[in-house]
Amino acid sequence: MPYLKLQTNQVLSDEEKIALCKIASECIAQSLGKSNNYVMVTIQSDMAMTFADSDAPCAFAELKSLGLPVEKTETLSGHICELIQRNIGVLPERTYIEFCDAERSMWGWNGKTF
């Protein structure tokens, strides 16, 4: 159910991306109190990106989940920014995060919707 998409202008090897996917998946599962079995993470690196008219290290994250509680978004923002800074080297002030609470009828899995 939870889906985290990370995009950055930093260069990451395939091995670094896979390792980060696993770390991020655990982070999101714990932060949301959900099973890691349903968390999906994608990472796109070496993208043409600017932030504040600068190509210094930056990142954009999207977190979508069924029933994403608004009261958890600030804590999630802190966890995601820390994850990105520790593993990619992008400062929190150079990271944007979009949170999206998906409706069950608009989220498909296994040939059905939730």
Residue pairs with C-beta under 8 A, 6 or more apart in sequence:
1 34
1 38
1 39
1 65
1 66
1 107
1 109
1 114
2 28
2 29
2 32
2 34
2 38
2 39
2 40
2 63
2 64
2 65
2 68
3 39
3 40
3 41
3 42
3 62
3 63
3 64
3 65
4 24
4 25
4 28
4 39
4 40
4 41
4 42
4 61
4 62
4 63
4 80
5 41
5 42
5 43
5 44
5 61
5 62
6 20
6 24
6 41
6 42
6 43
6 44
6 59
6 60
6 61
6 84
6 88
7 43
7 44
7 45
7 47
7 49
7 59
7 60
7 61
8 43
8 44
8 45
8 47
8 49
8 57
8 58
8 59
8 60
8 84
8 88
8 90
9 45
9 46
9 47
9 48
9 49
9 50
9 55
9 57
9 58
9 59
10 45
10 46
10 57
10 59
10 88
10 89
10 90
11 45
11 46
12 20
12 43
12 45
12 46
12 88
17 43
17 45
20 41
20 43
20 87
20 88
21 41
21 42
21 43
23 83
23 87
24 41
24 43
24 83
25 36
25 39
25 40
25 41
26 36
27 79
27 80
27 83
28 34
28 39
28 41
28 63
29 35
29 36
29 39
31 72
31 75
31 76
31 79
32 65
32 68
32 72
32 76
34 65
45 88
49 55
49 58
49 60
50 58
51 58
51 94
51 96
52 94
56 94
57 88
57 89
57 90
57 91
57 94
58 90
58 94
58 95
59 84
59 88
59 90
59 94
59 95
59 96
60 95
60 96
60 97
60 98
61 80
61 84
61 95
61 96
61 97
61 98
62 97
62 98
62 100
63 76
63 80
63 97
63 98
63 99
63 100
64 99
64 100
64 101
64 102
65 100
65 101
65 102
66 101
66 102
66 103
66 104
66 107
66 114
67 101
68 99
68 100
68 101
68 102
70 101
73 99
76 97
76 99
77 97
80 95
80 97
81 92
81 95
81 97
82 92
84 90
84 92
84 95
85 91
85 92
85 95
104 113
104 114
105 113
105 114
106 113
107 113
107 114
108 114
